[in-house]
Amino acid sequence: MNYALKASALALTLSLATAASPAWADFWSDAGAKFKGVTLHGVTESTPPSNYIRNVLAPEFEKKTGIKVDIETTSWDQMYDKAIKDMEAKTGIYDMVYIEQDIIYSYLARNFLVDITKTLKDQPDLKAPTYDDANFTSFANYFKDASGDLFGVPMEAFLKTYLYRKDLFDDPKIKEAFKKETGKDLKPATTHAEYTEIADFFTKYGKDNGMELWGTTAQAHTGHPASWYEFFESIVPTFGVYNWGIDAKNNYAATVEHGGAMNSDKAKAALKYWLHLRDIAPPESTQSTWTETATTFAAGRVAQGLIYGENAAWIASDPAQSKVVGQVGFALPPLEPGVLDDAKAGKGYIGYYDGGAFGVPVTSKNKEASLLFLEFIGQNEVQPDWAIAAPRITNTATFDDPKVKEMDVKLGGFYTMLKDEGKLFAGAPPYPFHAQVREATAPIFYDILTGKIGPDEGLDQMAAKAEEELTSLGYRK
């Protein structure tokens, strides 16, 4: 090839590269062009990760695409109520809804959600070059159907872990007092007996020394599902009762009589253990949900507790909200013998792997624009600052980001625990009847909490009620 031809070929190559480059770099403005003037409406729970979407990611997306995003953050129960009523009535108020991990199976059974995998495959022009669902952690599997299609882009994922006050556990005076009273060294509990002993000690220590200090948190609200979830998702698994004690492979049995475990000896022991903790916890515990247990811990009112990870990082690092910054330690929940082995073998789990995703209702009037926003929040590029602002990680690459690693050190290995120990925890069981069984059994559970019925009799009634509901729904034959 002569020089002139070489120069011509080179010029053509550079021209093509230049022409191609803006399309790649400016995907969002190109894709959003036909949706300019559109406003997307989303509803979610008011949590740190959701607030980050509303305050940071939504404005960034609007700048890049011209698509405005209005994120409504509200209480957990209002979020569910608004989203479900909108989808049931097919009113199309919301273009995006928060899907908590435990409700996804109900939504899939009712065909509420857009199939993200299929839509992006059928409409490749919507597929952002920086979005790939292979980037998500295994938590994304909870938002897939039986064929592996994704119906929600994960936006938060965290463990419910054991938090303890390092300043109290390391205090020489307190350590000496604990040793004198129990004959043991003070350290984070690994068993329920140890946890109870520590909780009893600190509640008594606080009282004896005129301190606003108790031995444990308790998410024990007498009329809110948070207490039901605390027991079935965080307490009974540590005693070896999994999937709420319902055996899906055995005709969805819940009672011991029929092969279930909801009213088993292990479940009854777990309930009595937890009720005792409730009795020695701060007085606000009987009205505490997942939010109040976090504020109780952050206020320095307890020595230890089980706290949802969405709150753990700000408790440990934000002096504007927490009085115990730099004083928080993280550990696995206390367990009965054999439970950890079950988890490692894939036969059980040691606690709740919580989180949620954003999905697009099939009733949305702006499905394509909504999918662009879901892709935007699912990119690797937006994750590190999000993970620092709110303690959630949904993309595997986030663990290796230098800023996240630095924050992990400040938090005493919180993110490392999520990465290394997350496999020991599990989300809610894949029950499409999740809400129905919870609602059917919760009134009995509240009667146990208020003392109207004893724990053993109450669990017997709950197990029977669960089977009755499952029969009426057609699951038990």
ROVEXDREN-767440 format. One record per residue (C-alpha): residue number from 0; residue in one letter; x, y, z. Coordinates in Angstrom, 2 decimals. Each point is the difference from the previous one (the first is absolute). Example, Ala and Ser with C-alpha at 12.3 -4.5 7.8 and 13.67 -1.06 7.14 Angstrom:
<atoms>
ATOM     k   r      east     north        up
ATOM     0   a     12.30     -4.50      7.80
ATOM     1   s      1.37      3.44     -0.66
</atoms>
This chain:
<atoms>
ATOM     k   r      east     north        up
ATOM     0   m      0.00      0.00      0.00
ATOM     1   n      1.44      3.39     -0.98
ATOM     2   y      0.33      2.92      2.39
ATOM     3   a     -3.10      1.82     -1.27
ATOM     4   l     -2.18     -3.07      0.47
ATOM     5   k      1.46     -0.62      3.46
ATOM     6   a     -0.72      3.58      0.98
ATOM     7   s     -3.52     -0.25     -1.36
ATOM     8   a     -0.64     -3.25      1.88
ATOM     9   l      1.38      1.49      3.20
ATOM    10   a     -2.21      3.08     -0.38
ATOM    11   l     -3.06     -2.21     -0.54
ATOM    12   t      0.84     -2.08      3.09
ATOM    13   l      0.42      3.10      2.15
ATOM    14   s     -3.23      1.43     -1.38
ATOM    15   l     -1.93     -3.15      0.85
ATOM    16   a      1.54     -0.17      3.46
ATOM    17   t     -0.87      3.63      0.63
ATOM    18   a     -3.54     -0.53     -1.21
ATOM    19   a     -0.42     -3.12      2.16
ATOM    20   s      1.51      1.43      3.16
ATOM    21   p     -2.71      2.56      0.90
ATOM    22   a     -2.75     -2.61     -0.47
ATOM    23   w      1.72     -2.25      2.56
ATOM    24   a      0.92      2.77      2.39
ATOM    25   d     -3.36      1.73     -0.30
ATOM    26   f     -2.32     -3.02      0.14
ATOM    27   w     -2.17      1.54      2.71
ATOM    28   s     -0.79      3.25     -1.83
ATOM    29   d     -0.60     -1.89     -3.26
ATOM    30   a     -2.26     -2.58      1.65
ATOM    31   g     -1.82      2.61      2.04
ATOM    32   a     -0.62      2.38     -2.90
ATOM    33   k     -3.41     -1.39     -0.92
ATOM    34   f     -1.10      0.09      3.66
ATOM    35   k      0.81      3.65      0.70
ATOM    36   g     -2.74      1.58      2.05
ATOM    37   v     -0.97     -3.35      1.55
ATOM    38   t     -0.20     -0.20      3.80
ATOM    39   l      0.40     -3.42      1.58
ATOM    40   h     -1.69     -0.67      3.32
ATOM    41   g      1.39     -2.53      2.46
ATOM    42   v     -0.91     -1.07      3.52
ATOM    43   t      2.38     -1.49      2.56
ATOM    44   e      0.62     -0.27      3.72
ATOM    45   s      1.78      2.93      1.63
ATOM    46   t      3.40     -1.61      0.62
ATOM    47   p      3.57      1.25     -0.53
ATOM    48   p      0.39     -1.85     -3.33
ATOM    49   s     -3.35      1.29     -1.29
ATOM    50   n      0.75      3.54      1.10
ATOM    51   y      3.27     -0.18     -1.95
ATOM    52   i     -1.96     -0.92     -3.12
ATOM    53   r     -2.37      2.92      0.52
ATOM    54   n      2.65      2.59      0.90
ATOM    55   v      2.96     -1.03     -2.17
ATOM    56   l     -0.70     -2.56     -2.72
ATOM    57   a     -3.33      1.37     -1.21
ATOM    58   p      1.40      3.52     -0.58
ATOM    59   e      3.08     -1.46     -1.74
ATOM    60   f     -2.23     -2.08     -2.27
ATOM    61   e     -2.08      3.05     -0.87
ATOM    62   k      3.12      1.95     -0.98
ATOM    63   k      1.13     -2.79     -2.30
ATOM    64   t     -3.33     -0.89     -1.58
ATOM    65   g     -2.41      2.87      0.48
ATOM    66   i     -2.37     -2.44      1.72
ATOM    67   k     -1.21      1.26      3.38
ATOM    68   v     -0.32     -2.54      2.81
ATOM    69   d     -2.29      0.60      2.97
ATOM    70   i      0.77     -2.48      2.78
ATOM    71   e     -2.55     -0.14      2.82
ATOM    72   t      1.52     -1.27      3.23
ATOM    73   t     -2.45     -1.08      2.69
ATOM    74   s     -0.50     -2.50      2.81
ATOM    75   w      0.35     -3.73     -0.64
ATOM    76   d     -3.70     -0.76      0.34
ATOM    77   q     -1.08      2.99     -2.11
ATOM    78   m      2.49     -0.96     -2.69
ATOM    79   y     -1.47     -3.50     -0.29
ATOM    80   d     -3.56      1.25      0.15
ATOM    81   k      0.47      2.63     -2.71
ATOM    82   a      1.96     -2.24     -2.36
ATOM    83   i     -2.28     -3.03      0.26
ATOM    84   k     -3.22      2.00     -0.29
ATOM    85   d      1.34      1.79     -3.08
ATOM    86   m      0.96     -3.27     -1.69
ATOM    87   e     -3.24     -1.73      0.98
ATOM    88   a     -2.15      2.85     -1.27
ATOM    89   k      2.21      0.44     -3.09
ATOM    90   t     -0.06      3.74      0.49
ATOM    91   g      3.60      0.47     -1.13
ATOM    92   i      0.85      2.62      2.61
ATOM    93   y      3.46     -1.44      0.56
ATOM    94   d      2.62     -0.74     -2.63
ATOM    95   m      2.34     -1.61      2.51
ATOM    96   v     -0.64     -1.79      3.27
ATOM    97   y      2.27     -1.22      2.74
ATOM    98   i     -0.13     -3.78      0.27
ATOM    99   e      1.20     -1.38      3.30
ATOM   100   q      1.59     -3.40     -0.35
ATOM   101   d     -2.72     -1.78      1.94
ATOM   102   i     -2.91      1.20     -2.18
ATOM   103   i      1.45     -0.65     -3.48
ATOM   104   y     -1.52     -3.48     -0.23
ATOM   105   s     -3.50      1.36      0.54
ATOM   106   y      0.56      2.64     -2.67
ATOM   107   l      1.26     -2.59     -2.48
ATOM   108   a     -2.98     -2.27      0.69
ATOM   109   r     -2.33      2.89     -0.80
ATOM   110   n      1.89      1.15     -3.12
ATOM   111   f      0.47      3.49      1.39
ATOM   112   l      3.46      0.71     -1.42
ATOM   113   v      1.73      0.62     -3.33
ATOM   114   d      2.51     -2.70     -0.98
ATOM   115   i      3.20      2.06     -0.16
ATOM   116   t      2.12     -2.69     -1.64
ATOM   117   k     -2.50     -0.64     -2.79
ATOM   118   t     -0.73      3.67     -0.65
ATOM   119   l      3.65      0.96     -0.38
ATOM   120   k      0.54     -3.00     -2.28
ATOM   121   d     -3.00      0.92     -2.16
ATOM   122   q      0.92      3.71     -0.05
ATOM   123   p      3.81      0.15     -0.20
ATOM   124   d     -0.10      3.77     -0.61
ATOM   125   l     -0.99      0.32      3.68
ATOM   126   k      3.02     -1.98      1.21
ATOM   127   a      2.67      2.27      1.50
ATOM   128   p      3.60     -1.06     -0.75
ATOM   129   t      0.87      0.53      3.68
ATOM   130   y     -2.80     -2.21      1.33
ATOM   131   d      0.39     -3.74      0.43
ATOM   132   d     -1.97     -2.09      2.48
ATOM   133   a      3.02     -2.30      0.25
ATOM   134   n      1.55      2.76      2.13
ATOM   135   f     -2.45     -0.60      2.84
ATOM   136   t      0.75     -2.11      3.05
ATOM   137   s     -1.87     -3.25      0.55
ATOM   138   f     -2.68      2.05      1.78
ATOM   139   a     -1.45      0.76     -3.45
ATOM   140   n     -1.07     -3.63     -0.26
ATOM   141   y     -2.85      0.77      2.40
ATOM   142   f     -1.54      2.21     -2.70
ATOM   143   k      0.02     -2.55     -2.80
ATOM   144   d     -2.71     -2.39     -1.15
ATOM   145   a      0.42     -3.74     -0.56
ATOM   146   s      1.51      0.61     -3.44
ATOM   147   g      2.60      2.41      1.35
ATOM   148   d     -1.51      3.23     -1.32
ATOM   149   l      0.52      3.08      2.17
ATOM   150   f     -3.04      1.96      1.21
ATOM   151   g      1.68      2.49      2.31
ATOM   152   v      3.31      1.88      0.07
ATOM   153   p      1.50     -0.39      3.49
ATOM   154   m      0.48      3.31      1.78
ATOM   155   e      0.80     -1.11      3.53
ATOM   156   a      1.28     -3.18      1.62
ATOM   157   f      1.21     -0.49      3.53
ATOM   158   l      0.12     -2.43      2.88
ATOM   159   k     -1.72      0.22      3.34
ATOM   160   t      3.00     -0.34      2.27
ATOM   161   y      0.98     -0.03      3.63
ATOM   162   l      1.23      3.42      1.12
ATOM   163   y      1.72      0.57      3.32
ATOM   164   r      1.57      2.94      1.79
ATOM   165   k      3.78     -0.41     -0.08
ATOM   166   d      0.49      2.77      2.56
ATOM   167   l     -2.13     -1.92      2.51
ATOM   168   f      1.38     -3.43     -0.80
ATOM   169   d      3.58      1.33      0.31
ATOM   170   d     -0.53      2.09      3.14
ATOM   171   p      2.29     -1.43      2.75
ATOM   172   k     -2.47      0.80      2.78
ATOM   173   i     -2.89     -1.66     -1.84
ATOM   174   k      2.12     -2.99     -0.96
ATOM   175   e      1.00     -0.48      3.61
ATOM   176   a     -3.61      0.24      1.16
ATOM   177   f     -1.14     -2.51     -2.60
ATOM   178   k      2.79     -2.42      0.95
ATOM   179   k     -0.90      0.30      3.66
ATOM   180   e     -3.70     -0.59     -0.65
ATOM   181   t      0.23     -2.78     -2.59
ATOM   182   g      3.48     -1.43      0.29
ATOM   183   k      0.48      0.62     -3.74
ATOM   184   d      1.82      2.45     -2.23
ATOM   185   l     -2.18      2.62     -1.67
ATOM   186   k     -0.03     -0.44     -3.79
ATOM   187   p     -2.61     -0.06     -2.77
ATOM   188   a     -2.37     -2.93      0.37
ATOM   189   t      0.04     -3.00     -2.32
ATOM   190   t     -2.88     -1.87      1.66
ATOM   191   h     -3.42      1.02      1.26
ATOM   192   a      0.97     -0.86      3.55
ATOM   193   e      3.00      2.34     -0.21
ATOM   194   y     -2.10      2.77     -1.56
ATOM   195   t     -2.62     -0.28      2.73
ATOM   196   e      2.65      0.09      2.71
ATOM   197   i      1.56      3.14     -1.47
ATOM   198   a     -3.41      1.64     -0.46
ATOM   199   d     -1.02     -0.76      3.58
ATOM   200   f      3.30      1.34      1.28
ATOM   201   f     -0.16      3.33     -1.82
ATOM   202   t     -3.64      0.66      0.88
ATOM   203   k      0.83     -0.57      3.66
ATOM   204   y      3.25      2.00     -0.31
ATOM   205   g     -1.88      2.95     -1.45
ATOM   206   k     -2.60     -0.09      2.75
ATOM   207   d      2.57     -0.39      2.80
ATOM   208   n      2.06      2.92     -1.31
ATOM   209   g     -2.85      2.36     -0.82
ATOM   210   m      0.68     -0.20     -3.73
ATOM   211   e     -2.41      0.12     -2.94
ATOM   212   l      1.43     -3.32     -1.16
ATOM   213   w     -1.58     -3.36     -0.77
ATOM   214   g      1.39     -3.32     -1.16
ATOM   215   t     -1.64     -0.41     -3.40
ATOM   216   t     -2.29      1.36     -2.66
ATOM   217   a     -3.33     -1.65     -0.79
ATOM   218   q     -2.03      0.67     -3.14
ATOM   219   a     -3.15     -0.90      1.89
ATOM   220   h     -2.78      2.33     -1.13
ATOM   221   t     -3.36     -1.34      1.20
ATOM   222   g     -1.91      0.96     -3.13
ATOM   223   h      2.45      0.31     -2.89
ATOM   224   p      1.32     -2.79     -2.32
ATOM   225   a      3.56      0.95      0.99
ATOM   226   s     -0.28     -2.19      3.11
ATOM   227   w     -1.34     -2.95     -2.02
ATOM   228   y      2.93      0.39     -2.39
ATOM   229   e      2.53      0.28      2.81
ATOM   230   f     -1.14     -3.33      1.38
ATOM   231   f     -0.40     -1.99     -3.22
ATOM   232   e      2.88      1.49     -2.01
ATOM   233   s      2.60      0.74      2.67
ATOM   234   i     -0.65     -2.08      3.12
ATOM   235   v     -1.39     -3.45     -0.87
ATOM   236   p      2.60     -0.68     -2.74
ATOM   237   t      2.73      0.32      2.64
ATOM   238   f     -1.75     -2.86      1.85
ATOM   239   g     -0.14     -2.18     -3.12
ATOM   240   v     -3.54      0.75     -1.21
ATOM   241   y      0.08      1.11     -3.63
ATOM   242   n     -2.55      1.37     -2.48
ATOM   243   w     -2.37      1.01      2.82
ATOM   244   g     -0.33     -3.66      1.01
ATOM   245   i     -2.07     -0.77     -3.12
ATOM   246   d      1.08     -3.06     -1.97
ATOM   247   a     -0.82      0.71     -3.64
ATOM   248   k      1.06     -3.53     -1.00
ATOM   249   n     -2.40     -1.54      2.50
ATOM   250   n     -3.33      1.43     -1.14
ATOM   251   y      0.93      3.37      1.55
ATOM   252   a     -0.24     -1.38      3.50
ATOM   253   a      0.39      2.51      2.82
ATOM   254   t     -1.08     -1.99      3.08
ATOM   255   v      2.23     -2.59      1.60
ATOM   256   e     -2.95     -2.39     -0.25
ATOM   257   h      0.21      0.11     -3.80
ATOM   258   g      3.78      0.23     -0.32
ATOM   259   g      0.54      3.76      0.28
ATOM   260   a      2.04      1.94      2.55
ATOM   261   m     -1.79      3.29      0.66
ATOM   262   n     -1.05     -1.27      3.45
ATOM   263   s      2.95     -2.31      0.55
ATOM   264   d      1.98     -0.17      3.23
ATOM   265   k      2.76      2.02     -1.69
ATOM   266   a     -2.46      2.71     -1.02
ATOM   267   k     -1.48      0.14      3.50
ATOM   268   a      3.47      0.25      1.54
ATOM   269   a      0.83      2.81     -2.44
ATOM   270   l     -3.15      1.92      0.93
ATOM   271   k      0.61     -0.26      3.76
ATOM   272   y      3.62      1.13     -0.53
ATOM   273   w     -1.14      3.01     -1.99
ATOM   274   l     -2.82      0.93      2.39
ATOM   275   h      2.52      0.05      2.83
ATOM   276   l      2.20      2.36     -1.97
ATOM   277   r     -3.02      2.20     -0.63
ATOM   278   d     -0.67      0.11      3.72
ATOM   279   i      3.52      1.26      0.84
ATOM   280   a      0.30      2.38     -2.98
ATOM   281   p     -0.69      3.76      0.10
ATOM   282   p     -3.65      0.94      0.63
ATOM   283   e     -0.45      1.24     -3.58
ATOM   284   s      0.57     -3.54     -1.30
ATOM   285   t     -3.68     -0.94      0.11
ATOM   286   q     -0.60      2.75     -2.57
ATOM   287   s      3.19     -0.51     -1.99
ATOM   288   t      0.22     -0.92     -3.67
ATOM   289   w      3.25     -0.32     -2.01
ATOM   290   t      0.35      3.79      0.14
ATOM   291   e     -0.34      0.43      3.75
ATOM   292   t      2.45     -2.77      0.90
ATOM   293   a      2.59      1.86     -2.07
ATOM   294   t     -0.66      3.34      1.70
ATOM   295   t      0.07     -1.72      3.39
ATOM   296   f      3.43     -1.45     -0.74
ATOM   297   a      1.26      3.29     -1.46
ATOM   298   a     -1.13      1.83      3.13
ATOM   299   g      2.32     -2.18      2.08
ATOM   300   r     -2.86     -1.61      1.92
ATOM   301   v      1.01     -3.65     -0.57
ATOM   302   a      3.13     -2.12      0.14
ATOM   303   q     -0.91     -2.31     -2.88
ATOM   304   g     -2.73     -0.90     -2.46
ATOM   305   l     -1.03     -1.35     -3.39
ATOM   306   i     -0.09      2.93     -2.42
ATOM   307   y     -0.82      0.19     -3.71
ATOM   308   g      3.08      0.85     -2.04
ATOM   309   e     -1.67      2.98     -1.67
ATOM   310   n      0.38      1.73      3.37
ATOM   311   a      3.22     -1.58      1.27
ATOM   312   a      2.43      2.21     -1.91
ATOM   313   w     -1.50      3.35      0.97
ATOM   314   i     -0.18     -1.16      3.60
ATOM   315   a      3.71     -0.76     -0.15
ATOM   316   s      1.15      3.03     -2.00
ATOM   317   d     -2.38      2.99      0.02
ATOM   318   p      0.43      2.28      3.04
ATOM   319   a     -2.98      2.08     -1.09
ATOM   320   q     -2.28     -2.98      0.66
ATOM   321   s      1.92     -2.23      2.40
ATOM   322   k      1.57      0.32      3.43
ATOM   323   v      2.00     -3.23     -0.40
ATOM   324   v      2.12      0.83     -3.05
ATOM   325   g      3.21     -1.99      0.03
ATOM   326   q     -1.28     -2.22      2.79
ATOM   327   v     -1.95     -2.60     -2.01
ATOM   328   g      1.10     -3.57     -0.58
ATOM   329   f     -1.57     -2.47     -2.44
ATOM   330   a     -0.40     -3.76      0.42
ATOM   331   l     -2.13     -2.90     -1.19
ATOM   332   p     -3.24     -0.60      1.94
ATOM   333   p      0.12     -2.40      2.97
ATOM   334   l     -0.89     -3.55     -1.07
ATOM   335   e     -1.05     -3.37      1.34
ATOM   336   p      2.37     -2.93     -0.71
ATOM   337   g     -0.30     -1.34     -3.54
ATOM   338   v     -1.54      3.11     -1.57
ATOM   339   l      3.29      1.29     -1.42
ATOM   340   d      0.71     -3.44     -1.47
ATOM   341   d     -3.46      0.01     -1.59
ATOM   342   a      0.72      3.37     -1.58
ATOM   343   k      3.38     -1.04     -1.34
ATOM   344   a     -1.56     -3.14     -1.47
ATOM   345   g     -2.82      1.93     -1.62
ATOM   346   k     -2.62     -1.64      2.22
ATOM   347   g     -0.86      3.12      1.96
ATOM   348   y      1.09      3.54      0.78
ATOM   349   i      0.99      2.11      2.98
ATOM   350   g     -2.01      3.15     -0.59
ATOM   351   y     -1.64      2.34     -2.44
ATOM   352   y      1.58      1.22     -3.23
ATOM   353   d     -2.17      3.03     -0.53
ATOM   354   g     -0.37      2.49     -2.78
ATOM   355   g     -2.06      1.02     -2.95
ATOM   356   a     -0.16      0.94     -3.64
ATOM   357   f     -1.77      2.44     -2.27
ATOM   358   g     -2.42     -1.52     -2.46
ATOM   359   v     -2.28      1.37     -2.69
ATOM   360   p     -3.73     -0.80      0.32
ATOM   361   v     -1.62     -1.29     -3.18
ATOM   362   t     -2.55      2.79      0.57
ATOM   363   s      2.65      2.74     -0.36
ATOM   364   k     -0.67      2.48     -2.81
ATOM   365   n      3.75      0.60     -0.43
ATOM   366   k      1.55     -3.44      0.01
ATOM   367   e      2.90      0.73     -2.35
ATOM   368   a      1.08      3.17      1.77
ATOM   369   s     -0.31     -1.82      3.33
ATOM   370   l      2.26     -2.80     -1.21
ATOM   371   l      2.62      2.59     -0.93
ATOM   372   f     -0.06      1.27      3.58
ATOM   373   l      0.30     -3.53      1.40
ATOM   374   e      3.00     -0.63     -2.23
ATOM   375   f      1.51      3.29      1.15
ATOM   376   i     -0.17     -0.92      3.70
ATOM   377   g      1.30     -3.51     -0.80
ATOM   378   q      3.31      1.15     -1.49
ATOM   379   n      3.29     -0.76      1.72
ATOM   380   e      0.95      3.66     -0.38
ATOM   381   v     -2.61      1.36      2.43
ATOM   382   q      0.50     -2.60      2.72
ATOM   383   p      3.04      1.05      2.11
ATOM   384   d     -1.30      3.36      1.24
ATOM   385   w     -3.40     -1.60      0.55
ATOM   386   a      1.57     -2.76      2.08
ATOM   387   i      1.78      2.57      2.16
ATOM   388   a     -3.05      2.23      0.43
ATOM   389   a     -2.24     -2.98      0.80
ATOM   390   p      1.36     -3.38      1.13
ATOM   391   r     -1.16     -2.09     -2.92
ATOM   392   i      1.84     -1.91     -2.69
ATOM   393   t     -1.71     -1.57     -3.00
ATOM   394   n      2.86     -0.18     -2.55
ATOM   395   t      3.02     -2.24      0.52
ATOM   396   a      2.44      2.63     -1.30
ATOM   397   t     -0.97      2.34      2.83
ATOM   398   f      1.86     -2.09      2.57
ATOM   399   d      3.34      0.77     -1.70
ATOM   400   d     -0.47      3.75     -0.39
ATOM   401   p      2.71      1.89      1.97
ATOM   402   k     -2.52      2.34      1.66
ATOM   403   v     -2.14     -2.94      1.11
ATOM   404   k      3.05     -1.84      1.32
ATOM   405   e      0.97      3.08      1.99
ATOM   406   m     -3.51      0.25      1.43
ATOM   407   d      0.08     -3.72      0.81
ATOM   408   v      3.00      0.61      2.28
ATOM   409   k     -1.81      2.82      1.79
ATOM   410   l     -3.00     -2.27      0.51
ATOM   411   g      2.05     -2.84      1.42
ATOM   412   g     -0.45     -2.35     -2.96
ATOM   413   f     -3.73      0.48     -0.55
ATOM   414   y      0.23     -0.34     -3.80
ATOM   415   t      2.43     -2.89      0.31
ATOM   416   m     -2.57     -1.84      2.10
ATOM   417   l     -2.61      0.57     -2.70
ATOM   418   k      2.38     -1.33     -2.67
ATOM   419   d      1.37     -2.99      1.91
ATOM   420   e     -2.90     -1.01      2.24
ATOM   421   g     -2.99      1.01     -2.11
ATOM   422   k     -0.33     -3.56     -1.26
ATOM   423   l     -0.90     -1.11      3.53
ATOM   424   f     -3.09      2.22      0.02
ATOM   425   a     -3.15     -0.32     -2.09
ATOM   426   g     -2.92      2.04     -1.20
ATOM   427   a     -3.59     -0.90      0.73
ATOM   428   p     -1.20     -3.37     -1.35
ATOM   429   p     -1.43      0.03     -3.55
ATOM   430   y     -3.63      0.02      1.09
ATOM   431   p     -2.57      1.77     -2.19
ATOM   432   f     -2.30     -0.17      3.04
ATOM   433   h      2.46      1.99      2.12
ATOM   434   a     -2.32      2.88      0.90
ATOM   435   q     -3.08     -2.17      0.51
ATOM   436   v      1.65     -2.32      2.53
ATOM   437   r      1.60      2.92      1.82
ATOM   438   e     -3.31      1.84      0.26
ATOM   439   a     -1.86     -3.14      1.08
ATOM   440   t      2.41     -0.83      2.82
ATOM   441   a      1.10      3.47      1.14
ATOM   442   p     -3.05      0.73      2.23
ATOM   443   i      0.76     -3.13      2.03
ATOM   444   f      3.65      1.04      0.21
ATOM   445   y     -0.98      3.42      1.32
ATOM   446   d     -2.18     -1.70      2.63
ATOM   447   i      3.09     -1.92      1.13
ATOM   448   l      1.95      3.26      0.27
ATOM   449   t     -2.72      1.69      2.06
ATOM   450   g     -0.38     -3.00      2.30
ATOM   451   k     -3.52     -0.96     -1.06
ATOM   452   i      1.25     -3.47     -0.84
ATOM   453   g      3.03     -2.05      1.03
ATOM   454   p      2.90     -0.56     -2.41
ATOM   455   d     -0.45     -3.77     -0.37
ATOM   456   e     -3.75      0.17     -0.51
ATOM   457   g      0.43      3.00     -2.27
ATOM   458   l      2.45     -1.75     -2.33
ATOM   459   d     -2.32     -3.02     -0.12
ATOM   460   q     -2.81      2.30     -1.11
ATOM   461   m      2.22      1.79     -2.52
ATOM   462   a      1.10     -3.26     -1.61
ATOM   463   a     -3.59     -1.20     -0.25
ATOM   464   k     -1.08      3.36     -1.41
ATOM   465   a      2.78     -0.10     -2.58
ATOM   466   e     -1.17     -3.40     -1.22
ATOM   467   e     -3.59      1.21     -0.09
ATOM   468   e      1.02      2.96     -2.16
ATOM   469   l      2.16     -2.15     -2.26
ATOM   470   t     -2.91     -2.38     -0.48
ATOM   471   s     -2.37      2.82     -0.91
ATOM   472   l      2.56      1.32     -2.49
ATOM   473   g      0.29     -3.43     -1.59
ATOM   474   y      3.58     -0.83      1.00
ATOM   475   r     -0.85     -2.72      2.51
ATOM   476   k     -1.93     -2.87     -1.51
</atoms>
